[in-house]
Amino acid sequence: MSFVHQYIERTSGRRRDEPLFGDRVVRWLYDPLRENAPALFRLLTGAHSSKALAYFNYDLVLGARLFGARRFLAECGVDLAECLDPPEALDTPRKVFERKIRYWRYRPMPEDERTVVSPADARVLVGSLAEQSDFYLKDKFFSVDELLGIGRYRWLKEFAGGDFAVFRLTPDKYHYNHVPVSGEVLDVYAVEGDYHSCNPHAVVSVMTPYSKNKRVVTVIDTDVAGGTGLGLVVMVEVVALMIGEIVQCYSEQAYDAPRELKPGMFLRRGQPKSLYRPGSSTDVLLFQAQRVRFAEDLLANQRRCDVPSRFTRGFQQPLVETDVQVRSLVGRALDLANQGE
């Protein structure tokens, strides 16, 4: 049975219905098929099926005719004024999906260097791995042991009892990821996995889906000269159904001279870091314990009981997402000398 999924639009404070793309297919895939034909379910959430679906939907001429780039633009509510390419150049769903925007004008960023900003245009939930926290959400969206990859004992120890934020990108979103904090790359690596959908119904149906999907993990040290100053931060880019690739393409200026990430690189907060190709997907940020304070509006929205949410229904606790823009405020570094700041 279908169930409406709403979120809070941060810019207006209004409740919005999420148009869930392919929702009927996702519900069929994750309910009767997963239970009655597990082998076929695994096949359909594997790499080959995901790439084939993406090719059909985003690349084939037939796909462009069926779904129509202009129709796709209209349905997604894309603001053509913010796009770098002229409208006539966005003539396939893939080009719409991979569009570049004038983020320096249309996605303003807090000037305070000690703030964490959103890595994406996305819907966000925050949580904690500490049992005493009001936002304890361990093993709902991911298992931290799985998320960081097998044998990453140093990182598991560093982030024990830490906090996190989950950013869910829907197909209509701008799909470049930006750097959430300033700091030096300590480690960057890929972890192989599945291609589960990030539709809310799929997320609550599969235990810890984000740590089962293919992903890229980047560990950033922000306690360096010019850094944001909140210890180590992990950014995990997670693929989903129809996402075949995460392209690392860090740019210091606009989208110019993109570079792959390597240990030792300094990343500036708010700059483009990577691109999903194509579909819906998810970013996860991990913070060390007692190092970040999340924005009050995100916390207040998440607790609301008057907004129907599939996460609230599935996990039996208030979990309402806030729709945020890339480079907007997510949290602030706590002062270690005065934790009561």
C-alpha positions in Angstrom: 0.0 0.0 0.0 1.3 3.5 -0.9 2.0 5.9 1.9 2.7 9.6 1.3 6.2 10.8 2.3 6.6 14.5 3.3 9.6 16.6 4.2 10.2 20.2 5.4 11.4 22.7 2.9 14.0 24.7 4.7 13.8 27.9 2.7 10.0 28.3 3.3 9.4 26.1 6.4 6.5 24.4 4.5 5.6 20.7 4.4 6.0 19.2 0.9 5.0 15.8 -0.6 7.9 14.0 -2.2 7.1 12.8 -5.8 8.6 9.3 -5.5 10.0 8.3 -8.9 9.2 4.7 -9.8 7.6 4.2 -6.4 5.3 1.4 -7.5 8.2 -0.6 -9.0 10.4 0.0 -5.9 7.6 -1.3 -3.6 7.1 -4.4 -5.8 10.9 -5.0 -5.8 11.4 -4.6 -2.0 8.2 -6.4 -0.8 6.9 -9.5 -2.7 10.0 -10.0 -5.0 12.6 -9.7 -2.2 10.7 -12.1 0.0 9.6 -14.6 -2.7 12.5 -14.5 -5.2 15.6 -13.5 -3.4 17.9 -14.6 -6.2 16.1 -12.4 -8.7 16.1 -9.5 -6.2 19.8 -9.7 -5.8 20.2 -9.8 -9.6 18.1 -6.7 -10.0 20.0 -4.8 -7.3 23.4 -5.8 -8.7 25.8 -3.8 -10.7 24.8 -5.1 -14.2 21.1 -4.4 -13.7 21.7 -1.0 -12.3 23.9 0.0 -15.2 21.4 -1.3 -17.7 18.5 0.6 -16.1 20.6 3.8 -16.1 21.6 3.3 -19.8 17.9 2.9 -20.7 16.6 5.8 -18.7 19.3 8.3 -19.2 21.2 7.5 -22.5 19.1 5.8 -25.1 17.4 8.0 -27.6 14.2 6.0 -26.8 14.7 6.9 -23.2 14.9 10.6 -24.1 11.8 10.3 -26.2 9.8 8.4 -23.6 10.7 10.6 -20.7 11.7 13.8 -22.6 14.4 16.1 -21.3 12.0 19.1 -21.3 9.4 17.1 -19.5 12.0 15.9 -17.1 13.2 19.5 -16.6 9.7 20.7 -15.8 8.9 17.8 -13.5 12.1 18.3 -11.6 11.6 22.0 -11.2 15.1 22.8 -12.5 15.9 26.5 -12.4 17.4 27.1 -15.8 18.8 30.5 -14.7 21.3 28.8 -12.3 22.5 26.3 -15.0 25.8 27.0 -16.7 24.7 25.3 -19.9 22.0 26.9 -22.1 18.6 25.1 -22.0 19.0 23.8 -25.6 22.1 21.9 -24.5 20.2 20.0 -21.8 18.6 17.7 -24.4 18.8 14.3 -22.6 17.9 13.2 -19.1 21.6 12.4 -18.4 22.7 15.9 -19.4 20.0 17.3 -17.1 21.2 15.0 -14.3 24.8 16.0 -14.7 24.2 19.7 -15.0 26.6 22.3 -13.6 25.3 25.3 -11.8 26.5 28.8 -10.8 26.8 27.6 -7.2 28.9 30.7 -6.2 25.8 32.8 -6.9 22.9 30.5 -6.3 24.1 28.4 -3.3 25.5 30.9 -0.8 27.7 29.6 2.0 28.1 30.8 5.7 31.2 32.9 6.0 32.1 31.4 9.4 35.0 29.0 8.7 34.0 26.8 11.7 30.7 25.7 10.1 29.9 22.5 8.3 28.0 22.9 5.1 25.7 20.5 3.2 27.6 18.4 0.6 24.6 18.3 -1.7 21.1 19.5 -2.6 19.4 16.8 -0.5 17.0 15.8 2.2 18.9 15.4 5.5 18.5 13.5 8.8 21.0 13.7 11.6 21.8 11.1 14.3 24.3 9.8 16.8 26.1 6.6 17.5 26.2 7.4 21.3 23.5 5.6 23.3 23.0 8.6 25.7 22.2 10.9 22.8 18.6 12.1 22.1 19.3 11.3 18.4 20.6 7.7 18.9 20.1 6.0 15.6 22.6 3.2 15.4 22.1 0.5 12.8 19.0 2.1 11.2 20.6 3.5 7.9 24.0 1.9 8.1 26.3 -0.2 10.2 29.3 1.9 10.9 31.5 -1.3 10.9 30.3 -2.1 7.4 30.2 1.5 6.2 34.0 2.2 6.7 35.0 -1.1 5.1 36.6 -4.3 6.4 39.7 -3.9 8.5 39.6 -0.1 8.9 40.1 -0.4 12.6 41.8 3.0 13.1 38.8 4.8 11.6 36.3 2.7 13.6 38.1 3.6 16.8 38.2 7.3 15.9 34.5 7.5 15.2 33.1 5.4 18.0 30.2 7.2 19.7 30.3 9.9 17.1 27.6 11.8 15.3 26.4 11.6 11.6 24.2 13.2 9.0 22.6 11.4 6.0 21.9 13.3 2.8 19.5 11.7 0.4 19.7 12.9 -3.2 16.6 12.4 -5.3 16.8 12.1 -9.2 15.7 15.7 -9.7 18.6 17.1 -7.6 21.8 18.7 -8.8 24.2 15.8 -8.5 27.7 17.3 -7.8 28.8 16.8 -4.2 30.7 19.6 -2.5 33.3 19.5 0.3 31.5 19.9 3.6 34.5 21.0 5.6 38.0 22.4 5.0 40.9 20.1 5.8 43.6 17.7 4.6 42.7 14.3 3.0 44.1 11.5 5.2 42.6 8.6 3.3 40.4 7.9 0.3 39.2 4.5 -0.9 36.4 2.6 -2.6 34.3 -0.2 -1.1 32.4 -2.6 -3.4 28.8 -3.4 -2.7 25.2 -3.6 -4.0 23.0 -0.9 -5.6 19.9 -0.7 -3.4 17.5 2.1 -4.0 17.4 5.1 -1.6 13.6 5.4 -1.9 12.4 5.7 1.7 10.4 2.5 1.4 13.5 0.6 0.2 15.6 2.1 3.0 13.3 0.9 5.8 12.8 -2.5 4.1 16.5 -3.4 4.0 18.5 -3.3 7.3 21.4 -0.8 7.0 21.3 -0.4 3.2 23.8 2.4 2.9 26.6 0.3 4.3 25.8 -2.5 1.8 26.0 -0.4 -1.3 29.1 0.5 -3.3 30.7 3.6 -1.9 33.7 5.9 -1.7 35.1 6.9 1.7 37.1 10.1 2.3 38.7 10.9 5.7 39.5 14.5 6.2 41.6 16.0 9.0 40.1 19.5 9.8 42.5 20.2 12.7 45.1 21.7 10.3 46.0 25.2 9.3 43.1 26.6 7.4 40.8 23.7 8.5 37.3 23.9 10.0 38.6 22.7 13.4 36.3 19.8 14.4 38.7 16.8 14.3 38.4 14.0 11.7 35.4 14.0 9.4 34.4 11.1 7.1 32.4 11.8 3.9 30.9 8.6 2.3 29.4 8.8 -1.2 27.0 5.9 -1.6 25.7 4.7 -5.0 22.1 3.6 -5.4 19.9 2.0 -8.1 20.9 3.4 -11.5 24.1 5.0 -10.1 27.0 3.3 -11.7 29.8 5.6 -10.9 31.2 8.2 -8.5 33.6 10.5 -10.3 36.1 12.3 -8.0 36.6 15.7 -9.6 37.7 18.3 -7.0 38.0 21.9 -8.3 39.5 24.9 -6.6 37.6 27.3 -9.0 34.2 26.7 -10.5 34.5 23.3 -12.2 37.9 24.0 -13.7 40.9 21.6 -13.7 39.1 18.7 -11.9 41.4 16.5 -9.9 41.1 13.0 -8.3 41.5 13.0 -4.5 44.8 11.8 -3.0 46.1 11.8 0.6 47.8 15.0 1.5 45.5 17.2 -0.6 43.9 20.2 1.1 40.2 20.6 0.3 38.4 23.9 0.7 34.9 23.9 2.1 32.1 24.4 -0.5 34.1 23.4 -3.6 33.0 20.7 -6.0 34.3 17.2 -4.9 32.6 14.5 -7.0 29.7 13.7 -9.3 27.2 10.8 -9.3 26.4 9.3 -12.7 23.2 9.1 -12.7 20.1 8.4 -10.6 19.4 8.9 -6.9 22.1 8.5 -4.2 23.2 9.3 -0.7 26.0 11.1 1.2 26.9 10.2 4.8 29.0 12.5 7.0 30.6 11.0 10.2 32.0 13.2 13.0 34.0 12.3 16.1 32.2 12.4 19.4 31.5 15.8 20.9 32.9 17.8 18.0 29.9 19.1 16.1 26.6 20.8 17.0 23.9 20.4 14.4 21.7 23.3 13.3 18.7 23.8 15.5 16.2 23.9 12.7 17.3 20.5 11.4 16.9 19.0 14.9 13.5 20.6 15.4 12.1 19.5 12.0 13.3 16.0 12.6 11.3 15.6 15.8 8.0 16.7 14.3 5.1 14.3 14.7 2.6 16.1 12.4 4.5 15.3 9.2 3.9 11.9 7.5 7.3 10.3 6.9 8.1 6.7 5.7 11.1 6.8 8.0 9.0 7.7 11.0 6.6 4.9 10.1 9.3 2.4 9.4 11.6 3.0 12.3 8.9 3.9 14.9 10.3 7.2 16.0 10.0 10.8 14.6 12.3 11.1 11.6 11.3 14.0 9.3 13.8 15.1 6.7 14.7 18.8 5.9 15.3 19.7 2.3 18.6 21.7 2.2 20.7 23.3 -0.5 24.3 22.4 -1.1 26.8 24.7 0.9 24.0 25.6 3.4 24.5 25.3 7.1 24.5 21.9 8.7 26.4 22.4 11.9 29.1 24.2 13.8 32.4 23.0 15.3 32.2 22.7 19.1 34.9 24.5 21.1 37.0 21.8 22.8 38.0 24.3 25.5 34.3 25.1 26.3 32.0 22.2 25.4 29.1 24.2 26.7 29.4 26.8 23.9 
